[in-house]
C-alpha cells in the first residue's frame, strides 16, 4: 500500500496531478442514526458513474463524529470496496484528524485499506505553535502520502501563515494541498508557500473553496520567486459542494480545462462562478454561518432519492430555519446546474445489492 507518493500507481498519480473531481463523501444514516450501507454504497456508485476521479472519505462531510461511533473504518472500507469495481483509476483520499497518536492510527487504517493519500486535518492543534503542527505533519507523512488541508475556522480549522505552508510544502511526502479557508488572502498564502518551497511540480493544488470554485480553477496564479514569475494553477477540487450535482461538476471541470487550454475565457464561464456560489450559499447555509452545511447537502441528495433522510450523528445538526426555502430557490433558479434526470435514470441500479 502507498507509503510514499512514489508508490502510488502511475495512472492514479497522473490523474491526481492532472486535477480531477473528488467529492467529499457524505454519511448515509437511517432513522435510527445507524449506517445505511445500501444508500452509502449508492452514493459512491453515483460519484463513480458521474465520472468523478476520486472520493474523499472520513472528512468533514462524512462527519468527524464517525470516529466516536465506530464507523470510521467500516465507512472507509465500504467506499474502497465500491471503488475497486470501477475498472479505472480512482484517487482515494482518507481523512486523518486528531493529535499525533490518533492520526497515526488513522493513517495506518487509510494506508492499509489502499487509499492513496491522507487528508490531514489540523483542527485539534488549535492554540499550539506552528512548529509543533509541522512536527506532527512530518510524523504522519512518514507513514502515508498526505494532502494538506487548510480548513476555514468556521468549520473547525486554524489559521496558518504563508511560512507554515512553505515549510509544510518542503515535506517530501506531501502530494497535494486542499485549500478551503474561504478567504482569498489565505488561499494565496498556501500558493505562495508552495512556490517558495520550489514544490509546485510535486504538490498539486486543489480547491476546497466552495464559495469560489469556478474562478479558482480558471485563474493563473503568478508568484514572484527571486527574479522570475512562477505561474501555477489549481488543478481540481475536493469539495463538499461536489457531493451533490456531481455529474454537472465533472462536466464543468472538463469545460474549464478546455477553456484554459484554448483561451480566452468566455464571459459565460466566468459568470458561472457566481451561479455556483449562489447555489452553494443555500446548500452550505451561509446565512447561518455554515451551521447547516452538512444537512444542506443531505437535503439535496434526499430529494434525489440517494439518501433516506438528512439525519446526522448529532441530533441537533439539521437544516437551519429558512434553509429549505433557500434550497428551493436555487434549485428553481439554476436547473442547468442540477443532475436530477441523470440520477433518476440510474438510481435503482445504484441502490441494488
C-alpha positions as CSV (number, residue, x, y, z in Angstrom):
1,X,0.0,0.0,0.0
2,X,1.3,3.5,-0.7
3,X,3.7,4.7,1.9
4,X,5.4,7.3,-0.3
5,X,3.9,9.2,-3.2
6,X,6.2,7.3,-5.5
7,X,4.4,4.1,-4.5
8,X,1.1,5.4,-6.0
9,X,0.4,3.6,-9.2
10,X,1.4,5.8,-12.2
11,X,-2.1,6.1,-13.7
12,X,-3.7,7.2,-10.4
13,X,-0.8,9.6,-9.7
14,X,-1.2,11.1,-13.1
15,X,-5.0,11.6,-12.5
16,X,-4.3,13.3,-9.2
17,X,-1.8,15.6,-10.7
18,X,-3.9,16.4,-13.8
19,X,-6.6,17.5,-11.4
20,X,-10.0,15.9,-11.0
21,X,-13.4,15.9,-9.3
22,X,-13.1,14.5,-5.8
23,X,-16.4,14.7,-3.9
24,X,-16.2,14.8,-0.1
25,X,-18.3,11.8,0.7
26,X,-21.4,12.2,3.0
27,X,-22.5,9.7,5.5
28,X,-25.9,8.0,4.9
29,X,-27.8,7.2,8.0
30,X,-31.1,5.6,8.7
31,X,-33.8,7.0,11.0
32,X,-32.0,5.2,13.9
33,X,-28.8,7.2,13.0
34,X,-27.0,3.9,12.2
35,X,-25.1,3.5,9.0
36,X,-27.3,2.9,6.0
37,X,-25.0,0.7,3.9
38,X,-27.3,0.5,0.9
39,X,-27.5,4.2,0.4
40,X,-23.9,4.7,1.5
41,X,-22.8,2.4,-1.3
42,X,-25.3,4.0,-3.7
43,X,-23.7,7.4,-3.1
44,X,-20.2,6.0,-4.0
45,X,-21.7,4.4,-7.2
46,X,-23.3,7.8,-8.0
47,X,-19.9,9.6,-7.8
48,X,-18.2,6.9,-9.9
49,X,-20.9,6.9,-12.5
50,X,-20.8,10.7,-12.7
51,X,-17.2,10.5,-13.8
52,X,-15.5,11.7,-10.7
53,X,-11.8,10.9,-10.5
54,X,-11.8,10.2,-6.8
55,X,-13.6,10.2,-3.4
56,X,-12.6,11.6,-0.1
57,X,-14.0,9.7,2.9
58,X,-13.7,10.3,6.6
59,X,-13.6,14.1,6.0
60,X,-15.7,16.9,7.3
61,X,-18.7,16.0,5.0
62,X,-18.5,12.4,6.3
63,X,-18.9,13.8,9.8
64,X,-15.9,13.8,12.2
65,X,-18.0,12.0,14.8
66,X,-17.8,8.7,12.9
67,X,-14.6,8.2,14.9
68,X,-16.6,8.1,18.2
69,X,-19.3,5.8,16.9
70,X,-17.0,3.1,15.4
71,X,-17.9,3.9,11.8
72,X,-14.5,5.3,10.6
73,X,-13.0,2.0,9.4
74,X,-16.3,0.5,8.1
75,X,-17.2,3.6,6.1
76,X,-13.7,3.9,4.5
77,X,-13.7,0.2,3.7
78,X,-17.1,0.3,2.0
79,X,-16.0,3.2,-0.2
80,X,-12.8,1.4,-1.1
81,X,-14.6,-1.8,-2.0
82,X,-17.0,0.1,-4.2
83,X,-14.2,2.0,-6.0
84,X,-12.4,-1.3,-6.6
85,X,-15.2,-2.2,-9.1
86,X,-14.9,1.0,-11.1
87,X,-12.5,-0.5,-13.6
88,X,-10.4,2.7,-13.9
89,X,-8.1,4.7,-11.7
90,X,-9.8,6.3,-8.7
91,X,-8.0,8.6,-6.3
92,X,-9.0,7.6,-2.8
93,X,-8.3,10.2,0.0
94,X,-8.9,9.3,3.6
95,X,-9.5,12.0,6.2
96,X,-7.0,11.9,9.1
97,X,-7.6,14.1,12.2
98,X,-6.6,14.4,15.8
99,X,-3.4,14.7,17.7
100,X,-0.4,12.6,16.6
101,X,-1.3,9.3,18.3
102,X,-4.8,9.3,16.9
103,X,-3.7,10.5,13.5
104,X,-1.1,7.7,13.3
105,X,-3.8,5.1,14.0
106,X,-6.0,6.6,11.3
107,X,-3.1,6.8,8.8
108,X,-2.5,3.1,9.2
109,X,-6.1,2.4,8.5
110,X,-6.2,4.6,5.5
111,X,-3.0,3.1,4.1
112,X,-4.0,-0.5,4.8
113,X,-7.3,0.0,3.0
114,X,-5.5,1.0,-0.1
115,X,-6.2,4.8,0.0
116,X,-3.6,6.8,-1.9
117,X,-3.3,9.8,0.4
118,X,-4.5,11.1,3.8
119,X,-6.2,14.5,4.0
120,X,-4.6,15.8,7.1
121,X,-7.0,17.9,9.3
122,X,-5.3,20.1,11.9
123,X,-8.2,21.4,13.9
124,X,-7.0,19.5,17.0
125,X,-3.9,21.7,17.1
126,X,-5.7,25.0,17.8
127,X,-3.8,27.0,20.4
128,X,-0.4,25.5,19.6
129,X,2.6,26.8,17.7
130,X,3.2,26.2,14.0
131,X,6.5,24.3,14.8
132,X,4.5,21.7,16.8
133,X,2.0,21.4,14.0
134,X,4.8,20.9,11.5
135,X,6.4,18.1,13.6
136,X,3.0,16.4,13.6
137,X,2.7,16.7,9.9
138,X,6.1,15.2,9.3
139,X,5.3,12.2,11.5
140,X,2.1,11.4,9.6
141,X,3.9,12.0,6.3
142,X,6.4,9.3,7.3
143,X,3.5,6.8,7.2
144,X,1.4,7.8,4.1
145,X,1.4,10.4,1.3
146,X,-0.5,13.4,2.6
147,X,-2.7,16.1,1.3
148,X,-2.6,19.3,3.2
149,X,-5.9,20.8,4.3
150,X,-6.4,24.5,5.1
151,X,-9.9,24.4,6.6
152,X,-11.8,27.6,7.4
153,X,-12.1,28.4,11.1
154,X,-15.9,28.3,11.0
155,X,-15.7,24.6,10.2
156,X,-13.0,23.8,12.8
157,X,-9.8,24.8,11.1
158,X,-7.0,27.0,12.3
159,X,-5.2,30.0,10.8
160,X,-1.7,29.3,9.4
161,X,0.9,31.5,7.9
162,X,2.5,31.5,4.4
163,X,5.7,30.5,6.1
164,X,3.9,27.4,7.6
165,X,2.8,26.4,4.2
166,X,6.3,26.9,2.8
167,X,7.7,24.6,5.4
168,X,4.8,22.2,5.0
169,X,5.5,22.0,1.2
170,X,9.1,21.1,1.9
171,X,7.9,17.8,3.4
172,X,8.8,15.3,0.7
173,X,5.7,13.1,1.1
174,X,3.2,15.9,0.6
175,X,1.4,15.2,-2.7
176,X,-1.3,17.8,-2.8
177,X,-3.0,20.6,-0.8
178,X,-6.7,21.3,-0.5
179,X,-7.3,25.0,0.1
180,X,-10.5,25.7,1.9
181,X,-10.1,28.8,4.0
182,X,-12.9,30.6,2.1
183,X,-10.5,33.6,2.0
184,X,-8.5,35.0,-0.9
185,X,-5.6,36.1,1.2
186,X,-5.2,32.8,2.9
187,X,-5.6,30.9,-0.3
188,X,-2.7,33.0,-1.7
189,X,-0.6,32.2,1.4
190,X,-0.8,28.5,0.5
191,X,0.1,29.1,-3.1
192,X,3.0,31.4,-2.3
193,X,4.3,28.9,0.3
194,X,4.3,26.0,-2.3
195,X,6.2,28.2,-4.8
196,X,8.6,29.5,-2.2
197,X,9.4,25.8,-1.3
198,X,10.0,25.0,-5.0
199,X,7.4,22.3,-4.7
200,X,5.0,23.4,-7.4
201,X,5.8,20.3,-9.6
202,X,5.4,17.8,-6.8
203,X,2.3,19.3,-5.0
204,X,-1.0,19.6,-6.8
205,X,-3.3,22.3,-5.7
206,X,-7.0,21.5,-5.1
207,X,-9.7,24.0,-4.3
208,X,-11.9,23.4,-1.3
209,X,-13.2,27.0,-1.5
210,X,-16.8,26.1,-2.1
211,X,-17.6,29.8,-2.4
212,X,-15.2,30.4,-5.3
213,X,-14.9,27.1,-7.2
214,X,-15.0,28.1,-10.9
215,X,-12.7,31.1,-10.6
216,X,-10.2,29.1,-8.5
217,X,-10.0,26.7,-11.4
218,X,-9.8,29.4,-14.1
219,X,-7.2,31.7,-12.5
220,X,-3.5,31.6,-13.3
221,X,-1.6,32.5,-10.1
222,X,1.6,34.3,-10.6
223,X,4.1,34.2,-7.7
224,X,7.4,36.0,-7.7
225,X,10.4,33.8,-6.8
226,X,13.7,35.6,-7.0
227,X,13.8,37.2,-10.4
228,X,11.2,35.0,-12.0
229,X,7.4,34.8,-12.0
230,X,6.2,31.3,-11.4
231,X,2.7,30.6,-12.7
232,X,0.7,27.8,-11.0
233,X,-2.9,26.7,-11.3
234,X,-5.4,25.0,-9.1
235,X,-6.0,21.7,-11.0
236,X,-9.0,20.1,-9.4
237,X,-11.4,20.2,-6.4
238,X,-12.0,18.2,-3.3
239,X,-15.3,19.7,-2.3
240,X,-18.4,19.1,-0.1
241,X,-20.3,21.1,-2.8
242,X,-19.3,18.4,-5.3
243,X,-21.0,15.8,-3.2
244,X,-24.2,17.0,-4.9
245,X,-24.9,17.6,-8.6
246,X,-21.7,15.7,-9.2
247,X,-22.4,14.9,-12.9
248,X,-22.5,18.6,-13.7
249,X,-19.4,19.2,-11.6
250,X,-17.5,16.8,-13.8
251,X,-18.8,18.5,-17.0
252,X,-17.9,21.9,-15.6
253,X,-14.3,20.9,-14.8
254,X,-13.9,19.5,-18.3
255,X,-15.2,22.7,-19.8
256,X,-12.9,24.8,-17.6
257,X,-9.9,22.8,-18.6
258,X,-10.8,23.1,-22.3
259,X,-11.3,26.9,-21.9
260,X,-8.0,27.3,-20.1
261,X,-6.2,25.4,-22.9
262,X,-7.9,27.3,-25.7
263,X,-8.2,30.8,-24.2
264,X,-9.6,33.4,-23.9
265,X,-12.0,32.5,-21.2
266,X,-15.6,33.1,-22.3
267,X,-17.8,35.5,-20.3
268,X,-20.5,33.0,-19.6
269,X,-18.0,30.7,-18.0
270,X,-16.8,33.5,-15.7
271,X,-20.5,34.2,-14.9
272,X,-20.9,30.5,-13.9
273,X,-18.8,31.2,-10.8
274,X,-21.5,33.4,-9.2
275,X,-24.2,30.9,-10.0
276,X,-22.4,28.0,-8.4
277,X,-21.5,30.2,-5.4
278,X,-25.2,31.2,-5.0
279,X,-26.2,27.6,-5.1
280,X,-23.6,26.8,-2.5
281,X,-24.9,29.6,-0.2
282,X,-28.1,27.6,0.2
283,X,-26.5,24.2,0.5
284,X,-23.9,25.4,3.0
285,X,-26.2,27.6,5.0
286,X,-24.1,30.7,4.7
287,X,-26.9,32.8,6.3
288,X,-26.4,30.9,9.5
289,X,-22.5,30.7,9.5
290,X,-22.5,27.3,7.8
291,X,-24.3,25.5,10.7
292,X,-26.4,23.6,8.2
293,X,-23.7,22.8,5.6
294,X,-23.8,19.0,6.1
295,X,-27.6,18.5,6.3
296,X,-28.0,21.0,3.4
297,X,-26.1,18.7,1.1
298,X,-28.0,15.7,2.6
299,X,-31.3,17.5,1.7
300,X,-30.3,17.8,-2.0
301,X,-29.4,14.1,-2.0
302,X,-32.6,13.1,-0.2
303,X,-34.7,14.9,-2.7
304,X,-33.0,12.9,-5.4
305,X,-33.6,9.6,-3.6
306,X,-29.9,9.0,-2.8
307,X,-30.4,9.3,0.9
308,X,-33.3,8.3,3.1
309,X,-33.2,11.4,5.1
310,X,-30.9,14.2,6.3
311,X,-30.0,12.6,9.7
312,X,-26.6,13.4,11.2
313,X,-24.9,11.7,14.0
314,X,-25.6,14.7,16.1
315,X,-29.4,15.0,16.5
316,X,-29.1,18.8,16.8
317,X,-27.3,19.1,13.4
318,X,-30.2,19.8,11.0
319,X,-31.4,22.3,8.5
320,X,-31.5,25.9,9.7
321,X,-34.7,27.9,9.7
322,X,-35.2,29.1,6.1
323,X,-32.6,26.8,4.6
324,X,-35.0,24.5,2.8
325,X,-36.6,27.6,1.2
326,X,-33.2,28.7,0.1
327,X,-32.5,25.3,-1.5
328,X,-35.9,25.6,-3.2
329,X,-34.8,28.9,-4.6
330,X,-31.5,27.9,-6.1
331,X,-32.9,24.6,-7.5
332,X,-35.5,26.6,-9.4
333,X,-33.1,29.4,-10.4
334,X,-30.4,27.1,-11.8
335,X,-31.9,23.9,-13.2
336,X,-29.0,23.6,-15.6
337,X,-26.7,23.0,-12.6
338,X,-28.6,20.0,-11.3
339,X,-28.4,16.4,-12.4
340,X,-31.8,15.1,-11.3
341,X,-32.5,13.4,-14.7
342,X,-29.2,11.5,-14.6
343,X,-29.8,10.4,-11.0
344,X,-33.4,9.3,-11.7
345,X,-32.3,7.2,-14.7
346,X,-29.7,5.3,-12.7
347,X,-30.7,5.4,-9.0
348,X,-32.4,2.0,-8.9
349,X,-29.2,0.3,-10.2
350,X,-27.0,2.2,-7.7
351,X,-29.3,1.1,-4.9
352,X,-29.4,-2.6,-5.9
353,X,-27.4,-5.0,-3.8
